[in-house]
Amino acid sequence: MKKSFLSVAFLFAFLAAASPLRAQLSQFQGNWINTNSATTSLVRVVIHGTEVHPFGKCHPNPCDWGELRAVAYGPSAGAAVRRSAEALVATRHTSYSEVILVIEPARNHDLRVSTFTRFTDNSGRAPFTLTEFFRRGARLRGGARPLIRERAHRP
């Protein structure tokens, strides 16, 4: 429990220290592709409402992390988050780790996605963070919900 508290405290310190760009919640929506083609982390993130659907680097197809429920954060407790969202935060739990995703608007209409990974399997691996940038990918047709229908592997 102490580790979870420290993770959350670190996360809020990170968000407070970052220079936030405000965006309408709708600007997070869509199919986002990592600008780093050599990434060993996430290759794609699909966002619909406050659902985040990340895909990790795997071969031959991306690893499907499943849909994660995110929380939208605004600049204050009284903020209208739909108009002034500064970040989406989602958490993924596996049998061996906990990954916190912090998604923020970045310059040039990109997204900055920071992952905070903590291992829960007593392997002795150190927690780590990684920040990468994502550019909006192909538009989805007909306003359809942006879920990936391709075959994907779960790690």
SULPE-V23395 format. One record per backbone hydrogen bond with DSSP energy under -1.0 kcal/mol. NH is the residue of the N-H (numbers start at 1). CO is the residue of the C=O. E is the energy in kcal/mol with one decimal. If there is no record, write none. Layout:
# SULPE-V23395
nh=<NH:NH>
co=<CO:CO>
e=<E:E>
This chain:
# SULPE-V23395
nh=<5:6:7:8:9:10:11:12:13:14:15:16:17:18:20:23:25:27:28:30:32:33:34:35:39:43:44:45:46:47:48:51:52:53:55:56:57:63:64:65:68:70:71:73:79:81:83:84:85:86:87:88:89:90:92:94:98:99:100:101:102:103:104:106:110:111:112:113:114:115:116:117:118:120:128:130:132:134:135:137:144:147:153>
co=<1:2:3:4:5:6:7:8:9:10:11:12:13:14:18:85:82:24:25:47:45:135:43:133:36:55:55:32:53:30:51:48:68:46:44:63:41:56:153:54:52:50:89:87:76:79:80:80:23:73:73:103:71:101:99:97:118:92:116:90:114:88:112:110:107:134:104:132:102:130:100:128:98:96:117:115:113:111:33:31:141:145:62>
e=<-2.3:-2.3:-2.4:-2.5:-2.7:-2.5:-2.3:-2.4:-2.0:-2.5:-2.4:-2.3:-2.0:-1.7:-1.1:-2.0:-2.4:-2.1:-1.6:-2.7:-3.0:-3.2:-2.3:-3.1:-1.8:-2.8:-1.5:-2.4:-2.0:-2.8:-2.5:-2.4:-3.0:-2.9:-2.5:-2.3:-2.2:-2.0:-3.0:-2.2:-3.3:-3.5:-2.3:-3.1:-1.3:-1.2:-1.8:-1.5:-1.1:-3.5:-1.4:-2.4:-2.2:-2.1:-3.0:-2.8:-2.6:-2.8:-2.4:-3.4:-2.9:-3.2:-2.7:-2.6:-1.6:-2.4:-3.2:-3.0:-2.7:-3.0:-2.3:-3.1:-2.6:-2.1:-2.1:-2.0:-2.3:-2.8:-2.9:-4.5:-2.0:-2.3:-1.3>
